[in-house]
Every structure is written in structure tokens, then in C-alpha cells.
Amino acid sequence: MKVTFDIDCTPEEARKFLGLPDVAPMQEAMMKELQDKMSENVKAMDPETMMKTWFPTAMQNMSDMQKMFWGQMGVKTGGQE
């Protein structure tokens, strides 16, 4: 024997019928907090801020960075190796 029920209700009505909590206020609060954190982190994506974060203050000028990159490749800056 097979029995089929078709229930036409909204998600809110189904939630109340099954005794489940309404999590919409919590979701809104969490989304607001997530949006605030993402907005804060986007400010840190500024190129100048990233360079200051990634490289020590001793390497702020371009020539120091160039020397470091050449040093990593095993090439001396004064001539060929």
C-alpha cells in the first residue's frame, strides 16, 4: 500500500509545524558580521599596504627588491656570475 501526501505550505509554516527554530535573525547577524570583516580585509588589499606587509621595511625601495630577486636567482648585481 502506498500513500502520498501533498502539502502546500511556505518554509516558515513547515518550520513552525515541525517545531524548528527560526534562524533568519541569526543568519542576518552573521551575514552582517561577515560583510564587515570582508570590507575590512578589502582595505588591506591596497597595493601599498600589501608591499609593506610582505616586505620588511629595509626593502621598501625598488633597488633593494631587485637585488633580492637577482640574489634568489643566483645572479650578482655587479655583473655576470
mmCIF file of the N, C-alpha and C atoms, coordinates in Angstrom:
data_MODEL
# 
_entry.id   MODEL 
# 
loop_
_atom_site.group_PDB 
_atom_site.id 
_atom_site.type_symbol 
_atom_site.label_atom_id 
_atom_site.label_alt_id 
_atom_site.label_comp_id 
_atom_site.label_asym_id 
_atom_site.label_entity_id 
_atom_site.label_seq_id 
_atom_site.pdbx_PDB_ins_code 
_atom_site.Cartn_x 
_atom_site.Cartn_y 
_atom_site.Cartn_z 
_atom_site.occupancy 
_atom_site.B_iso_or_equiv 
_atom_site.pdbx_formal_charge 
_atom_site.auth_seq_id 
_atom_site.auth_comp_id 
_atom_site.auth_asym_id 
_atom_site.auth_atom_id 
_atom_site.pdbx_PDB_model_num 
ATOM 1   N N  . MET A 1 1  ? 0.850  -1.174 0.000   1.00 0.00 ? 1  MET A N  1 
ATOM 2   C CA . MET A 1 1  ? 0.000  0.000  0.000   1.00 0.00 ? 1  MET A CA 1 
ATOM 3   C C  . MET A 1 1  ? 0.897  1.239  0.000   1.00 0.00 ? 1  MET A C  1 
ATOM 4   N N  . LYS A 1 2  ? 0.557  2.164  -0.830  1.00 0.00 ? 2  LYS A N  1 
ATOM 5   C CA . LYS A 1 2  ? 1.350  3.381  -0.962  1.00 0.00 ? 2  LYS A CA 1 
ATOM 6   C C  . LYS A 1 2  ? 0.445  4.584  -0.721  1.00 0.00 ? 2  LYS A C  1 
ATOM 7   N N  . VAL A 1 3  ? 0.917  5.474  0.154   1.00 0.00 ? 3  VAL A N  1 
ATOM 8   C CA . VAL A 1 3  ? 0.146  6.670  0.477   1.00 0.00 ? 3  VAL A CA 1 
ATOM 9   C C  . VAL A 1 3  ? 1.008  7.882  0.164   1.00 0.00 ? 3  VAL A C  1 
ATOM 10  N N  . THR A 1 4  ? 0.442  8.858  -0.506  1.00 0.00 ? 4  THR A N  1 
ATOM 11  C CA . THR A 1 4  ? 1.165  10.075 -0.865  1.00 0.00 ? 4  THR A CA 1 
ATOM 12  C C  . THR A 1 4  ? 0.397  11.276 -0.327  1.00 0.00 ? 4  THR A C  1 
ATOM 13  N N  . PHE A 1 5  ? 1.157  12.179 0.306   1.00 0.00 ? 5  PHE A N  1 
ATOM 14  C CA . PHE A 1 5  ? 0.576  13.424 0.801   1.00 0.00 ? 5  PHE A CA 1 
ATOM 15  C C  . PHE A 1 5  ? 1.223  14.582 0.063   1.00 0.00 ? 5  PHE A C  1 
ATOM 16  N N  . ASP A 1 6  ? 0.430  15.491 -0.414  1.00 0.00 ? 6  ASP A N  1 
ATOM 17  C CA . ASP A 1 6  ? 0.930  16.740 -0.987  1.00 0.00 ? 6  ASP A CA 1 
ATOM 18  C C  . ASP A 1 6  ? 0.589  17.848 -0.002  1.00 0.00 ? 6  ASP A C  1 
ATOM 19  N N  . ILE A 1 7  ? 1.627  18.494 0.509   1.00 0.00 ? 7  ILE A N  1 
ATOM 20  C CA . ILE A 1 7  ? 1.416  19.570 1.470   1.00 0.00 ? 7  ILE A CA 1 
ATOM 21  C C  . ILE A 1 7  ? 1.885  20.860 0.828   1.00 0.00 ? 7  ILE A C  1 
ATOM 22  N N  . ASP A 1 8  ? 0.991  21.808 0.765   1.00 0.00 ? 8  ASP A N  1 
ATOM 23  C CA . ASP A 1 8  ? 1.310  23.105 0.172   1.00 0.00 ? 8  ASP A CA 1 
ATOM 24  C C  . ASP A 1 8  ? 1.452  24.120 1.303   1.00 0.00 ? 8  ASP A C  1 
ATOM 25  N N  . CYS A 1 9  ? 2.716  24.457 1.624   1.00 0.00 ? 9  CYS A N  1 
ATOM 26  C CA . CYS A 1 9  ? 2.949  25.425 2.691   1.00 0.00 ? 9  CYS A CA 1 
ATOM 27  C C  . CYS A 1 9  ? 4.261  26.153 2.422   1.00 0.00 ? 9  CYS A C  1 
ATOM 28  N N  . THR A 1 10 ? 4.430  27.257 3.095   1.00 0.00 ? 10 THR A N  1 
ATOM 29  C CA . THR A 1 10 ? 5.663  28.031 2.967   1.00 0.00 ? 10 THR A CA 1 
ATOM 30  C C  . THR A 1 10 ? 6.729  27.408 3.863   1.00 0.00 ? 10 THR A C  1 
ATOM 31  N N  . PRO A 1 11 ? 7.990  27.725 3.624   1.00 0.00 ? 11 PRO A N  1 
ATOM 32  C CA . PRO A 1 11 ? 9.035  27.221 4.521   1.00 0.00 ? 11 PRO A CA 1 
ATOM 33  C C  . PRO A 1 11 ? 8.808  27.628 5.981   1.00 0.00 ? 11 PRO A C  1 
ATOM 34  N N  . GLU A 1 12 ? 8.299  28.832 6.191   1.00 0.00 ? 12 GLU A N  1 
ATOM 35  C CA . GLU A 1 12 ? 8.031  29.292 7.560   1.00 0.00 ? 12 GLU A CA 1 
ATOM 36  C C  . GLU A 1 12 ? 6.945  28.439 8.212   1.00 0.00 ? 12 GLU A C  1 
ATOM 37  N N  . GLU A 1 13 ? 5.890  28.126 7.460   1.00 0.00 ? 13 GLU A N  1 
ATOM 38  C CA . GLU A 1 13 ? 4.820  27.284 8.004   1.00 0.00 ? 13 GLU A CA 1 
ATOM 39  C C  . GLU A 1 13 ? 5.340  25.874 8.307   1.00 0.00 ? 13 GLU A C  1 
ATOM 40  N N  . ALA A 1 14 ? 6.165  25.328 7.434   1.00 0.00 ? 14 ALA A N  1 
ATOM 41  C CA . ALA A 1 14 ? 6.722  23.991 7.662   1.00 0.00 ? 14 ALA A CA 1 
ATOM 42  C C  . ALA A 1 14 ? 7.632  23.993 8.894   1.00 0.00 ? 14 ALA A C  1 
ATOM 43  N N  . ARG A 1 15 ? 8.422  25.046 9.045   1.00 0.00 ? 15 ARG A N  1 
ATOM 44  C CA . ARG A 1 15 ? 9.323  25.167 10.192  1.00 0.00 ? 15 ARG A CA 1 
ATOM 45  C C  . ARG A 1 15 ? 8.516  25.201 11.496  1.00 0.00 ? 15 ARG A C  1 
ATOM 46  N N  . LYS A 1 16 ? 7.447  25.974 11.502  1.00 0.00 ? 16 LYS A N  1 
ATOM 47  C CA . LYS A 1 16 ? 6.610  26.059 12.708  1.00 0.00 ? 16 LYS A CA 1 
ATOM 48  C C  . LYS A 1 16 ? 5.924  24.727 12.988  1.00 0.00 ? 16 LYS A C  1 
ATOM 49  N N  . PHE A 1 17 ? 5.440  24.064 11.944  1.00 0.00 ? 17 PHE A N  1 
ATOM 50  C CA . PHE A 1 17 ? 4.753  22.781 12.113  1.00 0.00 ? 17 PHE A CA 1 
ATOM 51  C C  . PHE A 1 17 ? 5.693  21.724 12.689  1.00 0.00 ? 17 PHE A C  1 
ATOM 52  N N  . LEU A 1 18 ? 6.949  21.714 12.216  1.00 0.00 ? 18 LEU A N  1 
ATOM 53  C CA . LEU A 1 18 ? 7.915  20.730 12.682  1.00 0.00 ? 18 LEU A CA 1 
ATOM 54  C C  . LEU A 1 18 ? 8.609  21.143 13.985  1.00 0.00 ? 18 LEU A C  1 
ATOM 55  N N  . GLY A 1 19 ? 8.361  22.370 14.444  1.00 0.00 ? 19 GLY A N  1 
ATOM 56  C CA . GLY A 1 19 ? 8.940  22.836 15.700  1.00 0.00 ? 19 GLY A CA 1 
ATOM 57  C C  . GLY A 1 19 ? 10.385 23.269 15.575  1.00 0.00 ? 19 GLY A C  1 
ATOM 58  N N  . LEU A 1 20 ? 10.802 23.609 14.363  1.00 0.00 ? 20 LEU A N  1 
ATOM 59  C CA . LEU A 1 20 ? 12.182 24.053 14.151  1.00 0.00 ? 20 LEU A CA 1 
ATOM 60  C C  . LEU A 1 20 ? 12.309 25.540 14.463  1.00 0.00 ? 20 LEU A C  1 
ATOM 61  N N  . PRO A 1 21 ? 13.464 25.976 14.935  1.00 0.00 ? 21 PRO A N  1 
ATOM 62  C CA . PRO A 1 21 ? 13.644 27.394 15.277  1.00 0.00 ? 21 PRO A CA 1 
ATOM 63  C C  . PRO A 1 21 ? 13.774 28.264 14.021  1.00 0.00 ? 21 PRO A C  1 
ATOM 64  N N  . ASP A 1 22 ? 13.403 29.515 14.169  1.00 0.00 ? 22 ASP A N  1 
ATOM 65  C CA . ASP A 1 22 ? 13.574 30.486 13.085  1.00 0.00 ? 22 ASP A CA 1 
ATOM 66  C C  . ASP A 1 22 ? 14.992 31.042 13.179  1.00 0.00 ? 22 ASP A C  1 
ATOM 67  N N  . VAL A 1 23 ? 15.826 30.706 12.207  1.00 0.00 ? 23 VAL A N  1 
ATOM 68  C CA . VAL A 1 23 ? 17.228 31.109 12.251  1.00 0.00 ? 23 VAL A CA 1 
ATOM 69  C C  . VAL A 1 23 ? 17.508 32.355 11.398  1.00 0.00 ? 23 VAL A C  1 
ATOM 70  N N  . ALA A 1 24 ? 16.482 32.970 10.844  1.00 0.00 ? 24 ALA A N  1 
ATOM 71  C CA . ALA A 1 24 ? 16.673 34.140 9.989   1.00 0.00 ? 24 ALA A CA 1 
ATOM 72  C C  . ALA A 1 24 ? 17.386 35.287 10.714  1.00 0.00 ? 24 ALA A C  1 
ATOM 73  N N  . PRO A 1 25 ? 17.020 35.641 11.957  1.00 0.00 ? 25 PRO A N  1 
ATOM 74  C CA . PRO A 1 25 ? 17.736 36.725 12.639  1.00 0.00 ? 25 PRO A CA 1 
ATOM 75  C C  . PRO A 1 25 ? 19.217 36.407 12.845  1.00 0.00 ? 25 PRO A C  1 
ATOM 76  N N  . MET A 1 26 ? 19.515 35.147 13.172  1.00 0.00 ? 26 MET A N  1 
ATOM 77  C CA . MET A 1 26 ? 20.911 34.751 13.364  1.00 0.00 ? 26 MET A CA 1 
ATOM 78  C C  . MET A 1 26 ? 21.669 34.831 12.034  1.00 0.00 ? 26 MET A C  1 
ATOM 79  N N  . GLN A 1 27 ? 21.031 34.381 10.946  1.00 0.00 ? 27 GLN A N  1 
ATOM 80  C CA . GLN A 1 27 ? 21.670 34.455 9.634   1.00 0.00 ? 27 GLN A CA 1 
ATOM 81  C C  . GLN A 1 27 ? 21.950 35.899 9.241   1.00 0.00 ? 27 GLN A C  1 
ATOM 82  N N  . GLU A 1 28 ? 21.014 36.788 9.494   1.00 0.00 ? 28 GLU A N  1 
ATOM 83  C CA . GLU A 1 28 ? 21.210 38.201 9.166   1.00 0.00 ? 28 GLU A CA 1 
ATOM 84  C C  . GLU A 1 28 ? 22.374 38.788 9.954   1.00 0.00 ? 28 GLU A C  1 
ATOM 85  N N  . ALA A 1 29 ? 22.457 38.456 11.240  1.00 0.00 ? 29 ALA A N  1 
ATOM 86  C CA . ALA A 1 29 ? 23.551 38.963 12.078  1.00 0.00 ? 29 ALA A CA 1 
ATOM 87  C C  . ALA A 1 29 ? 24.891 38.421 11.592  1.00 0.00 ? 29 ALA A C  1 
ATOM 88  N N  . MET A 1 30 ? 24.945 37.141 11.262  1.00 0.00 ? 30 MET A N  1 
ATOM 89  C CA . MET A 1 30 ? 26.193 36.532 10.785  1.00 0.00 ? 30 MET A CA 1 
ATOM 90  C C  . MET A 1 30 ? 26.603 37.118 9.435   1.00 0.00 ? 30 MET A C  1 
ATOM 91  N N  . MET A 1 31 ? 25.647 37.338 8.545   1.00 0.00 ? 31 MET A N  1 
ATOM 92  C CA . MET A 1 31 ? 25.962 37.925 7.241   1.00 0.00 ? 31 MET A CA 1 
ATOM 93  C C  . MET A 1 31 ? 26.466 39.355 7.392   1.00 0.00 ? 31 MET A C  1 
ATOM 94  N N  . LYS A 1 32 ? 25.902 40.102 8.317   1.00 0.00 ? 32 LYS A N  1 
ATOM 95  C CA . LYS A 1 32 ? 26.363 41.472 8.578   1.00 0.00 ? 32 LYS A CA 1 
ATOM 96  C C  . LYS A 1 32 ? 27.807 41.448 9.076   1.00 0.00 ? 32 LYS A C  1 
ATOM 97  N N  . GLU A 1 33 ? 28.105 40.535 10.016  1.00 0.00 ? 33 GLU A N  1 
ATOM 98  C CA . GLU A 1 33 ? 29.459 40.421 10.554  1.00 0.00 ? 33 GLU A CA 1 
ATOM 99  C C  . GLU A 1 33 ? 30.441 39.993 9.463   1.00 0.00 ? 33 GLU A C  1 
ATOM 100 N N  . LEU A 1 34 ? 30.030 39.048 8.624   1.00 0.00 ? 34 LEU A N  1 
ATOM 101 C CA . LEU A 1 34 ? 30.877 38.589 7.524   1.00 0.00 ? 34 LEU A CA 1 
ATOM 102 C C  . LEU A 1 34 ? 31.144 39.718 6.536   1.00 0.00 ? 34 LEU A C  1 
ATOM 103 N N  . GLN A 1 35 ? 30.113 40.488 6.228   1.00 0.00 ? 35 GLN A N  1 
ATOM 104 C CA . GLN A 1 35 ? 30.271 41.617 5.310   1.00 0.00 ? 35 GLN A CA 1 
ATOM 105 C C  . GLN A 1 35 ? 31.225 42.656 5.892   1.00 0.00 ? 35 GLN A C  1 
ATOM 106 N N  . ASP A 1 36 ? 31.120 42.937 7.186   1.00 0.00 ? 36 ASP A N  1 
ATOM 107 C CA . ASP A 1 36 ? 32.013 43.901 7.829   1.00 0.00 ? 36 ASP A CA 1 
ATOM 108 C C  . ASP A 1 36 ? 33.465 43.430 7.772   1.00 0.00 ? 36 ASP A C  1 
ATOM 109 N N  . LYS A 1 37 ? 33.697 42.143 8.053   1.00 0.00 ? 37 LYS A N  1 
ATOM 110 C CA . LYS A 1 37 ? 35.055 41.607 8.020   1.00 0.00 ? 37 LYS A CA 1 
ATOM 111 C C  . LYS A 1 37 ? 35.628 41.624 6.608   1.00 0.00 ? 37 LYS A C  1 
ATOM 112 N N  . MET A 1 38 ? 34.803 41.287 5.624   1.00 0.00 ? 38 MET A N  1 
ATOM 113 C CA . MET A 1 38 ? 35.276 41.305 4.237   1.00 0.00 ? 38 MET A CA 1 
ATOM 114 C C  . MET A 1 38 ? 35.609 42.727 3.793   1.00 0.00 ? 38 MET A C  1 
ATOM 115 N N  . SER A 1 39 ? 34.792 43.686 4.180   1.00 0.00 ? 39 SER A N  1 
ATOM 116 C CA . SER A 1 39 ? 35.065 45.084 3.841   1.00 0.00 ? 39 SER A CA 1 
ATOM 117 C C  . SER A 1 39 ? 36.364 45.551 4.477   1.00 0.00 ? 39 SER A C  1 
ATOM 118 N N  . GLU A 1 40 ? 36.595 45.122 5.712   1.00 0.00 ? 40 GLU A N  1 
ATOM 119 C CA . GLU A 1 40 ? 37.826 45.482 6.415   1.00 0.00 ? 40 GLU A CA 1 
ATOM 120 C C  . GLU A 1 40 ? 39.042 44.871 5.716   1.00 0.00 ? 40 GLU A C  1 
ATOM 121 N N  . ASN A 1 41 ? 38.920 43.635 5.267   1.00 0.00 ? 41 ASN A N  1 
ATOM 122 C CA . ASN A 1 41 ? 40.027 42.955 4.604   1.00 0.00 ? 41 ASN A CA 1 
ATOM 123 C C  . ASN A 1 41 ? 40.299 43.506 3.206   1.00 0.00 ? 41 ASN A C  1 
ATOM 124 N N  . VAL A 1 42 ? 39.292 44.028 2.546   1.00 0.00 ? 42 VAL A N  1 
ATOM 125 C CA . VAL A 1 42 ? 39.493 44.619 1.225   1.00 0.00 ? 42 VAL A CA 1 
ATOM 126 C C  . VAL A 1 42 ? 40.394 45.846 1.340   1.00 0.00 ? 42 VAL A C  1 
ATOM 127 N N  . LYS A 1 43 ? 40.280 46.565 2.435   1.00 0.00 ? 43 LYS A N  1 
ATOM 128 C CA . LYS A 1 43 ? 41.145 47.727 2.643   1.00 0.00 ? 43 LYS A CA 1 
ATOM 129 C C  . LYS A 1 43 ? 42.606 47.307 2.724   1.00 0.00 ? 43 LYS A C  1 
ATOM 130 N N  . ALA A 1 44 ? 42.860 46.100 3.227   1.00 0.00 ? 44 ALA A N  1 
ATOM 131 C CA . ALA A 1 44 ? 44.231 45.598 3.333   1.00 0.00 ? 44 ALA A CA 1 
ATOM 132 C C  . ALA A 1 44 ? 44.773 45.143 1.979   1.00 0.00 ? 44 ALA A C  1 
ATOM 133 N N  . MET A 1 45 ? 43.936 45.108 0.952   1.00 0.00 ? 45 MET A N  1 
ATOM 134 C CA . MET A 1 45 ? 44.375 44.688 -0.377  1.00 0.00 ? 45 MET A CA 1 
ATOM 135 C C  . MET A 1 45 ? 44.971 45.848 -1.182  1.00 0.00 ? 45 MET A C  1 
ATOM 136 N N  . ASP A 1 46 ? 45.079 47.002 -0.566  1.00 0.00 ? 46 ASP A N  1 
ATOM 137 C CA . ASP A 1 46 ? 45.715 48.148 -1.198  1.00 0.00 ? 46 ASP A CA 1 
ATOM 138 C C  . ASP A 1 46 ? 47.165 47.765 -1.523  1.00 0.00 ? 46 ASP A C  1 
ATOM 139 N N  . PRO A 1 47 ? 47.639 48.010 -2.759  1.00 0.00 ? 47 PRO A N  1 
ATOM 140 C CA . PRO A 1 47 ? 48.992 47.597 -3.141  1.00 0.00 ? 47 PRO A CA 1 
ATOM 141 C C  . PRO A 1 47 ? 50.082 48.089 -2.184  1.00 0.00 ? 47 PRO A C  1 
ATOM 142 N N  . GLU A 1 48 ? 49.977 49.323 -1.745  1.00 0.00 ? 48 GLU A N  1 
ATOM 143 C CA . GLU A 1 48 ? 50.996 49.875 -0.843  1.00 0.00 ? 48 GLU A CA 1 
ATOM 144 C C  . GLU A 1 48 ? 51.002 49.125 0.490   1.00 0.00 ? 48 GLU A C  1 
ATOM 145 N N  . THR A 1 49 ? 49.817 48.833 1.008   1.00 0.00 ? 49 THR A N  1 
ATOM 146 C CA . THR A 1 49 ? 49.714 48.102 2.267   1.00 0.00 ? 49 THR A CA 1 
ATOM 147 C C  . THR A 1 49 ? 50.255 46.686 2.117   1.00 0.00 ? 49 THR A C  1 
ATOM 148 N N  . MET A 1 50 ? 49.964 46.041 0.985   1.00 0.00 ? 50 MET A N  1 
ATOM 149 C CA . MET A 1 50 ? 50.462 44.676 0.766   1.00 0.00 ? 50 MET A CA 1 
ATOM 150 C C  . MET A 1 50 ? 51.985 44.656 0.703   1.00 0.00 ? 50 MET A C  1 
ATOM 151 N N  . MET A 1 51 ? 52.578 45.638 0.014   1.00 0.00 ? 51 MET A N  1 
ATOM 152 C CA . MET A 1 51 ? 54.034 45.689 -0.083  1.00 0.00 ? 51 MET A CA 1 
ATOM 153 C C  . MET A 1 51 ? 54.667 45.880 1.291   1.00 0.00 ? 51 MET A C  1 
ATOM 154 N N  . LYS A 1 52 ? 54.073 46.731 2.113   1.00 0.00 ? 52 LYS A N  1 
ATOM 155 C CA . LYS A 1 52 ? 54.611 46.959 3.454   1.00 0.00 ? 52 LYS A CA 1 
ATOM 156 C C  . LYS A 1 52 ? 54.473 45.712 4.317   1.00 0.00 ? 52 LYS A C  1 
ATOM 157 N N  . THR A 1 53 ? 53.420 44.937 4.074   1.00 0.00 ? 53 THR A N  1 
ATOM 158 C CA . THR A 1 53 ? 53.202 43.719 4.849   1.00 0.00 ? 53 THR A CA 1 
ATOM 159 C C  . THR A 1 53 ? 54.139 42.606 4.409   1.00 0.00 ? 53 THR A C  1 
ATOM 160 N N  . TRP A 1 54 ? 54.325 42.449 3.106   1.00 0.00 ? 54 TRP A N  1 
ATOM 161 C CA . TRP A 1 54 ? 55.090 41.328 2.573   1.00 0.00 ? 54 TRP A CA 1 
ATOM 162 C C  . TRP A 1 54 ? 56.598 41.516 2.698   1.00 0.00 ? 54 TRP A C  1 
ATOM 163 N N  . PHE A 1 55 ? 57.061 42.754 2.595   1.00 0.00 ? 55 PHE A N  1 
ATOM 164 C CA . PHE A 1 55 ? 58.495 43.002 2.611   1.00 0.00 ? 55 PHE A CA 1 
ATOM 165 C C  . PHE A 1 55 ? 58.882 43.797 3.845   1.00 0.00 ? 55 PHE A C  1 
ATOM 166 N N  . PRO A 1 56 ? 60.017 43.487 4.426   1.00 0.00 ? 56 PRO A N  1 
ATOM 167 C CA . PRO A 1 56 ? 60.460 44.261 5.593   1.00 0.00 ? 56 PRO A CA 1 
ATOM 168 C C  . PRO A 1 56 ? 60.747 45.711 5.211   1.00 0.00 ? 56 PRO A C  1 
ATOM 169 N N  . THR A 1 57 ? 60.799 46.569 6.192   1.00 0.00 ? 57 THR A N  1 
ATOM 170 C CA . THR A 1 57 ? 60.983 47.997 5.930   1.00 0.00 ? 57 THR A CA 1 
ATOM 171 C C  . THR A 1 57 ? 62.331 48.293 5.281   1.00 0.00 ? 57 THR A C  1 
ATOM 172 N N  . ALA A 1 58 ? 63.319 47.432 5.463   1.00 0.00 ? 58 ALA A N  1 
ATOM 173 C CA . ALA A 1 58 ? 64.631 47.666 4.855   1.00 0.00 ? 58 ALA A CA 1 
ATOM 174 C C  . ALA A 1 58 ? 64.587 47.512 3.343   1.00 0.00 ? 58 ALA A C  1 
ATOM 175 N N  . MET A 1 59 ? 63.559 46.869 2.811   1.00 0.00 ? 59 MET A N  1 
ATOM 176 C CA . MET A 1 59 ? 63.478 46.630 1.371   1.00 0.00 ? 59 MET A CA 1 
ATOM 177 C C  . MET A 1 59 ? 62.353 47.435 0.727   1.00 0.00 ? 59 MET A C  1 
ATOM 178 N N  . GLN A 1 60 ? 62.072 48.590 1.222   1.00 0.00 ? 60 GLN A N  1 
ATOM 179 C CA . GLN A 1 60 ? 60.961 49.356 0.689   1.00 0.00 ? 60 GLN A CA 1 
ATOM 180 C C  . GLN A 1 60 ? 61.247 49.967 -0.687  1.00 0.00 ? 60 GLN A C  1 
ATOM 181 N N  . ASN A 1 61 ? 62.510 50.214 -0.999  1.00 0.00 ? 61 ASN A N  1 
ATOM 182 C CA . ASN A 1 61 ? 62.745 50.821 -2.306  1.00 0.00 ? 61 ASN A CA 1 
ATOM 183 C C  . ASN A 1 61 ? 62.972 49.739 -3.359  1.00 0.00 ? 61 ASN A C  1 
ATOM 184 N N  . MET A 1 62 ? 62.831 50.107 -4.607  1.00 0.00 ? 62 MET A N  1 
ATOM 185 C CA . MET A 1 62 ? 62.847 49.161 -5.718  1.00 0.00 ? 62 MET A CA 1 
ATOM 186 C C  . MET A 1 62 ? 64.208 48.494 -5.896  1.00 0.00 ? 62 MET A C  1 
ATOM 187 N N  . SER A 1 63 ? 65.292 49.211 -5.670  1.00 0.00 ? 63 SER A N  1 
ATOM 188 C CA . SER A 1 63 ? 66.607 48.613 -5.884  1.00 0.00 ? 63 SER A CA 1 
ATOM 189 C C  . SER A 1 63 ? 66.871 47.475 -4.903  1.00 0.00 ? 63 SER A C  1 
ATOM 190 N N  . ASP A 1 64 ? 66.414 47.618 -3.660  1.00 0.00 ? 64 ASP A N  1 
ATOM 191 C CA . ASP A 1 64 ? 66.576 46.528 -2.695  1.00 0.00 ? 64 ASP A CA 1 
ATOM 192 C C  . ASP A 1 64 ? 65.787 45.302 -3.112  1.00 0.00 ? 64 ASP A C  1 
ATOM 193 N N  . MET A 1 65 ? 64.575 45.522 -3.610  1.00 0.00 ? 65 MET A N  1 
ATOM 194 C CA . MET A 1 65 ? 63.777 44.391 -4.061  1.00 0.00 ? 65 MET A CA 1 
ATOM 195 C C  . MET A 1 65 ? 64.433 43.727 -5.273  1.00 0.00 ? 65 MET A C  1 
ATOM 196 N N  . GLN A 1 66 ? 64.959 44.530 -6.191  1.00 0.00 ? 66 GLN A N  1 
ATOM 197 C CA . GLN A 1 66 ? 65.607 43.986 -7.380  1.00 0.00 ? 66 GLN A CA 1 
ATOM 198 C C  . GLN A 1 66 ? 66.830 43.147 -6.982  1.00 0.00 ? 66 GLN A C  1 
ATOM 199 N N  . LYS A 1 67 ? 67.623 43.650 -6.051  1.00 0.00 ? 67 LYS A N  1 
ATOM 200 C CA . LYS A 1 67 ? 68.790 42.897 -5.571  1.00 0.00 ? 67 LYS A CA 1 
ATOM 201 C C  . LYS A 1 67 ? 68.361 41.568 -4.944  1.00 0.00 ? 67 LYS A C  1 
ATOM 202 N N  . MET A 1 68 ? 67.287 41.602 -4.193  1.00 0.00 ? 68 MET A N  1 
ATOM 203 C CA . MET A 1 68 ? 66.809 40.383 -3.565  1.00 0.00 ? 68 MET A CA 1 
ATOM 204 C C  . MET A 1 68 ? 66.387 39.357 -4.621  1.00 0.00 ? 68 MET A C  1 
ATOM 205 N N  . PHE A 1 69 ? 65.637 39.799 -5.639  1.00 0.00 ? 69 PHE A N  1 
ATOM 206 C CA . PHE A 1 69 ? 65.187 38.880 -6.684  1.00 0.00 ? 69 PHE A CA 1 
ATOM 207 C C  . PHE A 1 69 ? 66.370 38.301 -7.450  1.00 0.00 ? 69 PHE A C  1 
ATOM 208 N N  . TRP A 1 70 ? 67.345 39.152 -7.802  1.00 0.00 ? 70 TRP A N  1 
ATOM 209 C CA . TRP A 1 70 ? 68.529 38.656 -8.508  1.00 0.00 ? 70 TRP A CA 1 
ATOM 210 C C  . TRP A 1 70 ? 69.317 37.699 -7.623  1.00 0.00 ? 70 TRP A C  1 
ATOM 211 N N  . GLY A 1 71 ? 69.377 37.992 -6.333  1.00 0.00 ? 71 GLY A N  1 
ATOM 212 C CA . GLY A 1 71 ? 70.070 37.111 -5.404  1.00 0.00 ? 71 GLY A CA 1 
ATOM 213 C C  . GLY A 1 71 ? 69.406 35.737 -5.319  1.00 0.00 ? 71 GLY A C  1 
ATOM 214 N N  . GLN A 1 72 ? 68.088 35.715 -5.385  1.00 0.00 ? 72 GLN A N  1 
ATOM 215 C CA . GLN A 1 72 ? 67.377 34.449 -5.353  1.00 0.00 ? 72 GLN A CA 1 
ATOM 216 C C  . GLN A 1 72 ? 67.657 33.618 -6.605  1.00 0.00 ? 72 GLN A C  1 
ATOM 217 N N  . MET A 1 73 ? 67.924 34.285 -7.719  1.00 0.00 ? 73 MET A N  1 
ATOM 218 C CA . MET A 1 73 ? 68.214 33.586 -8.970  1.00 0.00 ? 73 MET A CA 1 
ATOM 219 C C  . MET A 1 73 ? 69.682 33.238 -9.112  1.00 0.00 ? 73 MET A C  1 
ATOM 220 N N  . GLY A 1 74 ? 70.501 33.678 -8.176  1.00 0.00 ? 74 GLY A N  1 
ATOM 221 C CA . GLY A 1 74 ? 71.913 33.353 -8.202  1.00 0.00 ? 74 GLY A CA 1 
ATOM 222 C C  . GLY A 1 74 ? 72.722 34.259 -9.101  1.00 0.00 ? 74 GLY A C  1 
ATOM 223 N N  . VAL A 1 75 ? 72.239 35.436 -9.389  1.00 0.00 ? 75 VAL A N  1 
ATOM 224 C CA . VAL A 1 75 ? 72.948 36.382 -10.254 1.00 0.00 ? 75 VAL A CA 1 
ATOM 225 C C  . VAL A 1 75 ? 73.412 37.558 -9.414  1.00 0.00 ? 75 VAL A C  1 
ATOM 226 N N  . LYS A 1 76 ? 74.650 37.938 -9.548  1.00 0.00 ? 76 LYS A N  1 
ATOM 227 C CA . LYS A 1 76 ? 75.154 39.115 -8.814  1.00 0.00 ? 76 LYS A CA 1 
ATOM 228 C C  . LYS A 1 76 ? 74.731 40.376 -9.550  1.00 0.00 ? 76 LYS A C  1 
ATOM 229 N N  . THR A 1 77 ? 74.459 41.436 -8.803  1.00 0.00 ? 77 THR A N  1 
ATOM 230 C CA . THR A 1 77 ? 74.013 42.672 -9.425  1.00 0.00 ? 77 THR A CA 1 
ATOM 231 C C  . THR A 1 77 ? 75.153 43.452 -10.077 1.00 0.00 ? 77 THR A C  1 
ATOM 232 N N  . GLY A 1 78 ? 76.391 43.180 -9.735  1.00 0.00 ? 78 GLY A N  1 
ATOM 233 C CA . GLY A 1 78 ? 77.511 43.922 -10.275 1.00 0.00 ? 78 GLY A CA 1 
ATOM 234 C C  . GLY A 1 78 ? 77.986 43.405 -11.642 1.00 0.00 ? 78 GLY A C  1 
ATOM 235 N N  . GLY A 1 79 ? 77.559 42.299 -12.067 1.00 0.00 ? 79 GLY A N  1 
ATOM 236 C CA . GLY A 1 79 ? 77.972 41.727 -13.336 1.00 0.00 ? 79 GLY A CA 1 
ATOM 237 C C  . GLY A 1 79 ? 77.500 40.291 -13.445 1.00 0.00 ? 79 GLY A C  1 
ATOM 238 N N  . GLN A 1 80 ? 78.015 39.606 -14.427 1.00 0.00 ? 80 GLN A N  1 
ATOM 239 C CA . GLN A 1 80 ? 77.615 38.221 -14.614 1.00 0.00 ? 80 GLN A CA 1 
ATOM 240 C C  . GLN A 1 80 ? 78.391 37.317 -13.688 1.00 0.00 ? 80 GLN A C  1 
ATOM 241 N N  . GLU A 1 81 ? 77.792 36.231 -13.320 1.00 0.00 ? 81 GLU A N  1 
ATOM 242 C CA . GLU A 1 81 ? 78.419 35.284 -12.409 1.00 0.00 ? 81 GLU A CA 1 
ATOM 243 C C  . GLU A 1 81 ? 79.130 34.188 -13.171 1.00 0.00 ? 81 GLU A C  1 
# 
